[in-house]
Amino acid sequence: MSERPMPLKAINKFFEGKEPWQIVTITASSVLAIVWTHSLYNARESVPSRLRKEFFRWLRQVPFVRRKIEQKMAEIKKDFKRDVAKRLSGMTIYRQLPENGFTEEQVAEEVRQHLVLGSYDWKAGNVSGAVYHVNEDISRVACAAYALTAYTNPLHADVFPGVNKMEAEVVRMTIDLFNGDEECCGTVTTGGTESIMMACKAFRDLAYSKGITNPQMVLPSTAHTAFDKAAQYLGIGIVTVPVSTETYTVDLDAVKRAIGRRTCMIVGSAPNFPYGTMDDIKALSDIALEYGVPLHVDACLGGFVAAFMPRAGHPIPLFDFRLPGVASISADTHKYGYAPKGTSVIVYRKPQFRHCQYTVSTEWPGGVYGSPTVNGSRAGGLIAACWATMMFVGMERYVRMTGEVVTTARYIEAAVRKTEGLFVFGQPATTVVAFGSQRFDIFKLADELHKKGWSVNALQFPSGVHIAVTHAHTQPGVADRFIADVQSATKVCLQEGSEPVQGKMAIYGVAQSIPDRSLVSDITKYFIDSMYYLPKPEDSEL
């Protein structure tokens, strides 16, 4: 009879002399520990992140800590409501349907009153991003197309085949801009977030088909937060890799180290939202081919600028289907494609990938159901408006408008670089110019610009602000006015030195210093709540 294997000998020796209840307890505890460790390893979040959350969750149960947090959160909620009440002061609040419907003129007048409630003059180009052009002829054509098709629904292809044709043409024109071939395909979505979610869903399901039950995606820390949203919705793990502190582009060696057997996709930004820098998509393409994983290029922000830049005289590195490792690209037609809000495009190298995006139900009593995107019923009017915009603007005008926007962005970038006390993050690739300061709190500058009527985006880790230059900023005098206000605001900040920022912008600095990120999450949820808050007369005491 052969001897027992060494591991079994060791186990027998370990349990030698122990009572049955001890053996059961040790075994059960070991199994639970293994299961817990396995759950940590296979979770969507990293082990350090989960442990940190657990620590702060327990800390918040301490009565003294809990009371302090509840008190502070109540103050924050009240502040948010007070801000809303101030913005809506003088407006009639409607809580029930009107007994008799408004006239057409009354509705139009109410809409006009609602449009002027904001703090910023977006038509004058005072806003970073958000509104990408103010050309009345483009808006008129798009809105006319929407009016004609507002009640159409491409879900019913037999009823509205013309809308399906328009969607297919939007997709094909986008593929052409990104140098795809006839096999490339895609869909129109409601925005960049849905395009990103669809790519994540496609490559998650592709991983499932290969036997990977707990897939992960590898993201630069600068990748759009929509990837995190997709991970939460779709149960995908995230491995975040750092970016260079000099170029603010993804660390390629870190990407290679992060790829493992569970990797379902890697991501590159062209450009990223925070800094406007472009990851080395060619190198990421090579990595994708070497490791056999799909590469998704997020060009939601700048795709419809980058595609026209070479023809406008502004060279840009390759980022599209000319690189063989690129499996999919997302790009927003409602940004620099100048279509109305609510459209984006996700395109794939192969039909196989798009098939993984689809949702199909074959056993439903209502019949066989197939849907290409998140929504079942979709707004045919938005697809038509997008199609109309692209057809109306055309290649020559897109190139011309791109040249104007990028030239303006470079002009602003050059001026910021020359401004004492400021520095530019990395090398802006398309239209975003991000800057910070090592001499003062950059959020103080944002606050000063706010006082002058400008809305800029606040960044964190590290602190910074950015302006996403749009065609609205190419209007005469807008860029010069922004530069002059940045320079004068910077002088004020340099004079005040290290004094902490006050008011609205202070929350950005405070948020970065809070180690318990769940508190920041709660504050954000209260802010979102305030977007749905309608003041009552009794709330006047807030």
N, C-alpha and C positions, 0 to 999 in steps of 0.2 A: 504494500500500500504506500503510495507516494506521500511525502510530507506535505503538510499544509503550506500554502504560500505565505511568505513573510508578513504581508499586511494582515492576514487572518491571525497569525501567531501574535502579532502586536496587539490586535484588538482583544483576543482572548486573555492576554496577560493583563491588559488595562482593566478588564472587567473582573479579573480573578479576585474572589473573596468579597465581592460586593453583593448587597441584598438585591432581590428582584426589583423592589420599588426604586432603588438607586439606578439600576440598569435602564428601567423604563424612563425615569426622569432625564437621565443623561441623553438617552437616545432621542426622546421627544424634543429636548432643548436643542440638540445638535441639528435635528431636522428643521426646526423653526429658524435657527440661525442661518442655515444654508438657504432656506426659502427667502428669508429677509435679505440676505446678501445678493441672491439672484435677482430679487425685485429691484434692489438698488441699481444693479448693473444693467438691467434691461429697461429701466424707467426712461421716460422721455427726457427728464432732466439729469444733469450730472450728479454724482454722489455728493460732492461738496455743497452743491446748491440745495439738495434735498435735506442734508444734515443741518445747514444753516437755517432753512425754513423751519425745521422741527424745533431747533433751539429757540428761535424767536416766538414760535407758537406757544411753547411752554412758558416763556418769559411773560407773554401777554396774559397768562392766567394768574399771575401774581396780583392780588387785589389792588395794591398801591399803584402798580404799573398800569393795570387795566383802567382804574379811575382816571389817571392822568391822561391816558390815550383817549378815553371817551370824552373827557372835557375838551381836549384840543380838537377832536373831530367834530364835536358839536359847534365849536366856534368856526371851523372851516366851512361846514355846511351852511351856517348862517351867512358867512361872507359871500359864498357863491350865490345864495338866494338874493342877497342884498344887491349884488352886481346885476342880476337879471331884472330885479324890480326897478333898478335905476335905468337900465336900457329900455325897458318897456313903459316907463313913466309917461302918462298921457295917452297911452294906447287903450282902446277898448279890448277887453279880454272876452273871448267867446268860449263858453263852456257847454252850450247847447246849440243845436241847429236853429237857425232863425225861423220863426213861425212862417214868414213869407220870404221866399228866396230873394237875394239881392238882384238888382238889375245888372246888366253887363257893364255899365259905366261904373256902378258902385264897386263891383268886384275889381275892375282895373284900378280904380283909385285906391282901394285897400291894399292891393299888391304893391303899388308905387310907394305907399306909406311904409310898408314893411321893408322894402328894399333900402331905405335910407336910415335904418336903425343902427347900422354898424358904426364902428369907430373910425374906419379907414375908407379913404376915397379910392376904391379899386379901379375905377375908370381912369383916374389920373395916374395910375401906375405906382401907387403907394404900397402895394402888397407883394410879398415874396411868393412866387408861384400862384396857386389858387385860380387866378383868371389869366388865361394864356394869350388872349388877344382881345382887342376892343374894336375890331373892324366891323362896321355895321353891315357891309355887303355880305360878308361870310355868315354873320348871325342871321341875316334876313333869309338867305337861301336855306340854311339849316332848319330854321324855325318853320319855314313854309313846307319843307319836306316832312317835318314832324307833324305839322297840322294835318297834312293829307293822310298820314299813316298812323295817327295816334292810337287807334283802336285795333290795329292789326297785331297778330300773334304768330310768329314763325313756328310755334309748336304744331300748328295746324298747317302742314306743308301743302296739303291738297287745297286748302282755302286761300292761302297767301303764298303761292309759289314765287311771286315776284319779290317778296321780302327775303325769301331764302336765296334767291339769285343775288340780291344786293349784298347779303351777308357773305356769300361765297366770293363775290368780287372784292369786297373789302379784305378778306383773308388773302386772296390771290395777289392783290396789289401789294399787300404788306410783305408777302413772301418774296415778291419781285424786288422790293426795296432792300430786303435782307439777303439777296442773292441765293435764294433757294431754288431747287429744281422742281420738276413736275411732281415728284413723289411727296414733296413737302405739303403739309396740310395744317389746318387749325380751326379755330372758332372765334367768334366775337363774344366778349363777356361784358359785364357791367362795370368793369374797372380793373385797375392793376391788382388789387387784392384778390379778386376772383381769378384773374389770369394766373397769378402765382399759386393760388390754391389748386387750380386745375392741373398745373404742372406737377405739383406735389402729389396730388391724387393719382395722376397717371403713373408716376414713377414709383409710388408706393405699391400700386396694384401690379406693376411690372415686377417689382421685387417679390410680391406675394406669389406670382406665377413661377418664380424661380426657387420657391421654398423658403424665402426669408420671411419669418413670421413677425419680427419686431424691427422693422427697418429704421435706419437713421439717415439724416441728411447732414452734409458738412457745409457749414455756412461761415463766411467772414463775419466778424463782429459788426461790420457796417452794413450787412445785408438788411433789406427792408424788413420791418417788423411784421409784415404780412406773412413771412415764412414762419414766424413763431405762432401767429394766429392759425395758419394751416396745420402746424404741428399739434396745436390744441384741439382743433376740430377733427383731425384725421388720425390722431394717435401715433404720430411719427416722432422718433427721437431726434434730438438736435445735438450735434457736436460743433461748438463754436470755436473758430480759430482766429488768432489775432491778426491785426494789420500792422504794417510798418509805421513807426512813429515819425518817420520822415516823409514817406510817400503817401501814407494812408491808403495803401492798396494791400490786398491780402498776402500773407506770408505763405509762399508756395511750398516751402519745406514743411510748414505746419499742416498744410492741406494733405500732403502725402502721408504724414504721420497719423493723421486723423482717419484716413480711409481704412475700413476694416471689412469683415465679411458681412456686416449688417448694412453697409452703406448703399443706399438706393439712389442717391444723386449728390452731386456737388454743385455749388452755386457761385457764380461770378456776377458782379454788378457793372453795368455799362451805361451810365456811371452809377455810383451809390448815392443815396439820398443825403446823408449828412454832409459829406465833404465835396461831393461832385467829382471825385476822382474815379478813374476807371481801373478795375482789376486787370491784370495781365491775362486777357481771355485766351490769347494764343498759347501761353504756357499752361493754362488750365485745360485747354483742349488737348494738349499733349498728355497731361496727367490723366484726363478722362479716358483717352485711348489706351494708355499704358495699363491702367487698373481696371478697365472694362466697366466703367460706371458712367451714367448719363451726366452731361453738363447742361445745366439750365442757365441761360444768360438773362438776367433781369435788366431789361432796357425800358422798363415802364416809364421812368422819368425822362430819359434822353434819347430813346430809340428813334423818335421821329424828328430829332435834330441830327443825331449821329449819321443817319442814313443819307442825309443831304449835305453834310459838311464838306466832303471832298469836292463836290461839284460847286460848292460856295467858296472854295479856296481855303478851307481850313482842314488840314490833314488830321486824320484820327486813326489809331491802331485798328486792326481787324477785330471784329467782335461777332460776326454773323456766320451764316451757313458756309461761307468759304473756308471756315475752320472745321475740319472733319469731326472733331470731338464735340461740337455744339449739337446738342440733341433737341433743344427747344429755346425759344425766345419769347419773352413777354414785352409788349410795348403798348403804351396808352395813346389811343387816338384822341382822347379828350384832353390831352395835354398839348404837346406841340404838333399834333395832328389837327388841332383847332376845331374838333367836333364838339358838340355840346356835352356836358357832363353825363357820364353813364355808359361810356364804351371804351373797350380795350381789346387787344387781340393777343391770343396765345397761339403760337405756330410751332409745329413739330417737324423734325426731319423725316419721320416715317409714319405711315398710317397706323402702324402697330401701337405707337405711343398714344395717338389720339383715341384709339379704341379703348385704351386703359383709362382715359379720362371719362368716357361715357358711363352713365348709369342705366342699366337695363334690368327691368323686372318682367319675368316671363310667366309667373304664376298668379298674378293679380286678377280677381274676378272682373275688374274693369277692362281687362284686355292686356295685351303685351304693351309695355310702356318703356319707351326709350327717351333719354334726355341727354343732350351733349354737355350741358353745364349745370351749375347749381340750381338755377331756376327751371321750373317747368314752363309755365307761361312766361314769355319774354316780351319786352317792349319793342315791337316792330318799328315804332316811331323813332326810337333811338338809333336803330340800325340804319334806317332810311336817312336820318339826319347825318349820320356818320358818312354814309355813302355819298350823299349830296355834297357834303363839305369837301371830301377828297376829290370828287369829280370837278367841283367848282374851282378849288384852289389850283390843282394841277401841278405838274412837276416844276415848271419854271417859277411859279410864285412860291412854292414851298422852298425852293433853293434860295430865292431872293430873301424871303422872310427869315430863313435860317441864317443867311449871311448877316442880316441886320441884327438878329438876336445875339449871335456868337460874337460879333464885333463889339457890341455893347457890353457883353459880359467881360471880354478881354480888356476893354477900356476901364471898367469898374475895377477889375482885378489889379491892373497896373497902378491905379490911383491908391487902392488900399495898401499895396505893397510899399508905396512911397510915404504912407502916413505914419509918422512917429508914434510908437506905442502899439502898433498892430502888426500881425503877421498873417499870412495866408496859409491855410492847411494844404499841403501837397500841391499838386498841379491840377487845377480844374480842367476837366476833359471836355465838357460841353457848356452848360449854362449856369451851373451853380458855383458861387464864390463863397467859400467859408473862411471865416477869420476869427482870430482870438487875440489875447494880449497876455504878456507876462509882466505887465506893469500895473494893471488894475483889473477889477472884476468886470469881465466882458459883459455880464448881464446889466451892469450899470450903463454901458453904452447902449444896449438894447432898450433900456428904459428911457434914455435920453432921446433915442430915435423915435420911440413911441410918442413922446411928448411933441415931437415934430411931425407926427402923422404917419410914420412908417411902421409897417408890420414886417418883422424879420423872424426867422425861425431860430429858436434856441436849441443848442446842442449840449450834450453832456458826455463825460468820460472820454476826452477832456472837454472842459467848458468852451463853448464857442457860439457863434451865430452864423447864419448864412442867408444869402439872398439868392433865390432862384430867378434869374433874369428871364423875363418873358417878352413877347412882342409888345406888350403894353409899355415896357420900359424903353422901347425904341422911339417913343413919341418925343418930339423936340423938347429939350431941356430937362427931361426926367432924370437921365443918368447924371447930368451935371448937378442937379439939385440934390440927388442922393449922395453924391461924393462930397459936396459942400457940407451937407448935414452930418455925414460921418466924420469929417475932419473937424468940424466945430464941436461936435459931441465928444470926440476923442480928447480935444484940448480940455474940456470941462472935466473929463474923467482923470486925466493926468494931473490936473490941479488938485482934485480932491483925493488923489492917491488911493490908499487902501480902505477908505471908508466903505462899509458894506452897503450894498444896494438896498433900496427901500421899495415898498409897494409891490405891484403885481409881479415884477421880474425876480423878486427875492425868493419866490417859491422854487425857482429853478436851481438856485444855488443851494438852498436848504435841502431839496429833494436828493441831491447828489451826496449829501453828507449823512443821510439817514441809512444806517447799516441794515435795518429791517425793511427790505424792499416791499413787504406786504403792506406796510403803512403807506408807502407811496402809491401802491396799487389801490388802496382804499380811498385815498384822496382823489385819485383819478376817477374812480367810480362815482364819487360824490359830485365831481365836476360834470361828468356825463349826465348824472341825474338832473343837474341844474339846467341842462339843455331842454328838458321836458317839463320844467317848472313853470307854472302859470300863477302869478301873484294874485292873492285874494285881498279884498279891502282890509281885512283884519291883519294882514301881513305888513301893514305900513309901519309897524313898530320895530321891524327887523333892524 
